């Protein structure tokens, strides 16, 4: 028995499996093509004959449990909601089993995108879902989308990137009391949890001391400075100085600076923000407004020390950004109750020993999707006490590599008709 699913629900397994990846869902009349990064960013124009009863009020009907690997179980489910019929996939991970682990699926660099199946197979995961919202499009002239995620990333206990200001996020509006710094992750104690990771750091050179307010981020706070490492990739860092803390589309700052520090020594100071690879042992500091003025006081040959870490109640070995929708078994106040769409979520139960990965299909006659409020209720019924909403819409992807199968394949029906390259994901791994 898994989570709060009863034997009666399992016995009522009259479901077919999720649609194969190459089976396109029926088109949705009147709805444009690619949506933004994040479910709910465009309306579902399909006329729905859905009953008024919400998925929050209906217990889902689960298909038979399929053992993917030790401690990992896959099943499909059906229910109905405000958008009509709902189909989805659930991967349940028992973190008490020492043979199973959870980690970050990611491209080779931060400012890049890959499909979930490509990342899962490159890292030999047995299952996974897409992760955080990301910089998918740009309104600033001459500035390219970076493809990087909005929230923090931790891989192998190492901070890879921090969170952009709340107003610079992509995706649905944040519910009250939540932040772009919120994550779901797993600690060294092998317990999963929903947490908040705040970047704390400093730049010191002689008498200069400057707070570090960003790490490999596509947006920096107004007046702040951030660090970029080789993990960022080759994409221009210009996007980091565009927009404001509250308006993503605001103009790019005209007061900027970029300082290159190699093995603790300043090697270059420039007024413009650059692009290209960052060599090992090198950190590029980017500042805007007040921080730019401070950085321009540095000179080549100056010694400089850059330090940073995430502060939080627990140290996480893995973390990916997502905004909370379920806390202590109850949906958060202020969740969007409109706009059924494809959704992806991850939840934690049984004192952090159980992880639930869920994808709900949408924008088709077979599955209309769910609202964020309905998604929270689904996670609670699956057994989660705490949960986060991840990127949805055309990004929602669920992959599994079954026993004896050579590769992980898509098990849901992506609403674009094919897999969308995304910024990151959550991967499930096993060892003999």
N, C-alpha and C positions, 0 to 999 in steps of 0.2 A: 504494500500500500504506500502511495506516495502523496505527500502533502495532505490536504484535506479532502482529497478525492475519495469517495466511498466506493465500496465494492459494487454497489448497485449502479453507479455511474459507469464503472468500467464494463459491467455486464451489458450495458445498453450501448455497446459499440457497434452501431449500425452504420458507422461512418465509412466513407471511402478515405484513402489517404489524401494528403494535400496534392494539389494539381502539380504535375511534373513541370520542371522549369521551362520546357519547350512548348507547353500548352498555354497559349495566350488567353487571357480572360477576355470576355466580350468587351467591345469598345464602349465607352461612356459618351453618349450623345451630348454635344454642347460643351464638353470639357476640353480645354487646350492641352497641349502636349506636356512637356516637362514642367513639373512644379518646382517650387523653391526647395531649399534644403529644409526639410521638416514638414511633417504632416500638418494639415490645417492651414497652410499658407495660401491655398487656393480653394474655393468652394467646390463641393461635389454637386454638379448641376443635374445629376440623374434624378428623375422623378421617382420617388420611392413609394412603394406600396407597403412599407414596413408597418407593423403594428406599433402603437404608441408605447408599448411596454419596453423599457430600456434593458440592455444587457446587464445593467447593474442589478436587476431584479431576477434574472434568470440564471439558474445553475447550468453551466456548459455541459454538453454531452461529449465525453471523451472516447476516443478510439482506443484500441488495444495498446498496452504499453509494450514498446520495443526496446530491448536492451541494446544500446549502442556500444557500450564498453563498461568495464567495472565502475559502478557508481554513477552511470549516465543512462537516463531513460528518456525516450522520445515518444510523444504521442500527438495526435491531431485532436482538434475539438471543434464543435459546432455550437452556436447559440444564435440569438437574434437580438437586434438592438434598434436604435433610432434610424439607422441606415438600411434596415432590412436584415436578411440572413448574414451570418458572420461565420467565417471559417478561419482557423488559426492553427499554429504549431507551438508546441511547448517542449523545451528541453529542461529536464530536472537533473541537477547535479548534487550528489551527496558528497560534501567536502570532508566527511568523516573517513571516507575511503582514501588511504594514503597513496593509492595508485592514480588518483585523479587530481588535476590542478586546473586553474583558470588563469588566463593571461590576456595581454593586449594583442589584438590583431592589428597590424599596421603596415603601411608601405615601407620601403627602404629608408625614406626620409619623411619628415613631418609635412612639408609643403608638397604633397602629392596625394593621389587617390588611386585606389585599386578596388576591384570587386571583392566581396567577402569570400567567395569561393577561391579566388586567386591567393588571397592572404592566408586563408585556412590551409590550403594545400602547400603553400610555400613554407608554412610553419608546422605542418603535419598535425593540425588540429583534427579532432574527431567530430567537432561541431562548432557552430558559431553563429552570431548575429551581427548586424551592423551596429555601429556605436553612436557617437556624438554628432550633433549638428555641425555644419562646416561652411566655410567661405566658398559657396558654389558659384556666386555671380558677383559682378561689380558694376557700380554706377559711376565710379570715378574715372574720368577720361584718362586713358593711357595706363591705367593700373590693372594688372591682370589678377584674376582670382587666384588665391594661393592654394585652395583645396584643403587648407589646414582646419583642424577642429576648433570649436569655440571654447571648450572647457579644458581642464587639466588632463595631463596624461602621465601615468607612472608605469614604467616597465622594468621588471626585475628589481624593484625597490629604488630605481633611479628616476628623479624628476626629468621628464622630457620637455614639457611645456606647461605654461600657466594658463589661467583663464582670462579671456578678453573682458573688458567692462561689460556690464549687463546690457547696456544699450547698443552694443556692437554685435550681439549674438545674432545668429540666424535661427529660424524656427518660431514656434508659437510663443506668445508672451509668457513670462515666468509667473507662476502663481505667487501670491503673497508669502513672504518669509523664505522664499527660495532665492538662489543665486547661481550665476554662471560658474561659481567655484564648487558647486555641489557635484559629487561623484558617487559611483558605486565601485567598490573594490574589494580586494581580499588582502588580509594582513599576514604577517609572518606566523600568526597563530592559526592560520588556515580558516579563519572565520570571515565570511563576507559581511559587508556593512555598507550603509549609505552614510557618507561623511562630507565634510567641507574641507577643501585644501586651499589654504591661503599662502601665496608666495611671499616669502620674507627674504630680503637680500640687501646687500650694500655694494657700492663701488667706492673704493678708497684709493686715493693717490695723493701722497703728501698731506697737505692740509684740506684737500677736497674729500668730502664724504657725501655720497649721493645715494638715496634709497633706490634699490632696484625694484621696479614695479612690473616687470614683464620678462618672460622667458619663452623664446621661440613662438611668439604670438603674432597673429595677423593684425592686431590692434592694440595700441598702448594707451594708457590713461592720458588725458590731456595734462601736459606739463611733466610727464613722466619719462623714465628711461627704461630700456629693456635690453636684455642680452640675447644674442643669437649665436648658436654653436653650429658645428658641422652637421648636427642632426637635422637642422632646418632644411638643407638642400640648396639648390641653386636659384630658386625663384626670387625675384626682387623683394627686398624688404620695405619697399615704399608704402605698401598698404598699411604698415604699422603706424604711420603718422597721419592717416586719413580718418575722417569722421570725428565724433566727439563721444564722450562717455554716455550721452543720452540719444544722440542722433547718428545712426550708422552712415547715412548718406551725406552728412555735412562735408564741406570741402576739406581737402588735404591741408595740413599745416604748411605754412611757408617758412616757418622758423624751425629748422631741423639741424641735426648734427650726427655724424657717424664716426666712431673712434674704433680703430682696430688694435687689439691687445694680443700680442703673441708671447706666450710663455712669461706673462707677468710684466711685459714692457710695451708701452704705447709705440706703435710703429707708424700710424697714420691718423690724421685728424682731417675730416672733410665736412663741408656744409651740406652736401647732398647724400641721400640714402642710396646705397648701391645694391648690387645683385651678384650672383655667382657663388661658387663653392667657397666654403670656409674651411681652411686646412686644419688638420689635427693640432691641438695645442693653442688654437686661436679662438678668441671671442670677439664678436663685433657688437659694440654698444651703439644703440640708436636712441636718440633723444628728441623730444619735441618741446617747444616753448621754453619754460624755465630750465628744464633738464638739458635742453640743447645748449643754452647759454653756459651752463656749468661745464658741460663736456668740452666746449670749445676753449676752455681755459687750459686744458691739458696740452702737452707738447710731446712730439716724438722723443723717445728716450726716457720719459717719465716712467717710474715704476707704478703699476696699477694692480690692485687686487679685487677680484670679483667673486663674491660668495652668495649662495642662495640655497634655500631649502623650503620645503612645504611645512607649514605648521598645522597641527591637527591633533585630535585626541589620541589617535593611533597612527603608527607608521604602517603604510600600505605597501605591499609588494607589487600590486597591480591596481590601477585605477583608470577609469574613463569617465568623462563628463556626461551628466544627464540630470534633469531637474526632478526633484522628489514629487511623487503623486500619492504615495501611501506612507503613513507613519503610524507605527504601533497598531497596525491592523485597520486603520481608518483612513479613507480618502482625505486629502488635504482640502481645506476650504478654498473656494475660488477657482476650482478646476473648470476648464472649459466644458460645458455640457452641450455644445453645438459642433457641427462640422464633422460627421463621421468620415474617417479616412483610414488608409493603411497605417498601422502603428507598430512600433517596436518598443519593448520594455524589458527591464530586468528587475527581479525582486529577491529579497532575502527572507528566509524563515528559519525556524527551529534554532534560535539563538545564533544565527550566522552559519549554521552547518549545512543549510540547504540553499541552493541558488536556482532561481527560476528564470529561464530565458524564453521570451514570448514574442512571436510575430503574428499580427492579425492582417490578413489580406483585405483589400478594399478597392473601391472604384470599379466594381464589376457587378453583374447580376448575381454571381455566385456568392459574393461577399461584399457587403456595402461598407465594411470597416466599422470602427467604433470611435466615439468621442474620447477625449482624455479622461473624463470622469468615468466612462464605462470601462476604460482600460484599467483604471485603478481598482474598480470592483472585480474585474477578471483576475487580476493578480492576487487580490485578497482571497478570492474563492479557490485559487490554485494552492494557497498555503502561505503566501508571502505576508510578512508583517510590515516590511518597508520595501519601497520600490521606486524606481525612477523611470521617467519617460525618455526614450532615446529618439534619434532621428527617424522620421517616418516617411509617409508619402512614397515616392518612387525609390527611396533609399532602403525601405524595409526588405530585408533579406534574411533567410533562415537556411543554413546549410548543415548537412550531416554526412559523415562517412561511416556507413554501417559496417558490421563485422565482415571481413573478407573483401570489402570494396576498395579499389585502388585510390579513389579520390573522393573528397567531399563534394556533394552536388546540391544544387538549390532544390529545396523541398516545398517552398511556398510559390505563389504566383505574383512576382513583382508587378506593380501596377503600370510600369513603363513598357511591359512586355518582355523586358530583358533586364539583366542585372545592371545596376548603376554603380560606377566606381565611387567609393566613399572614403572618408578620411581615416576611419579606424573601426574596430569592432571588438567584440568579446569572444575569445576562443576557449574551447574546452580541450584539455590535453590528457592523455593517459600514458602510463608506462606499464610494462608487464609486472 
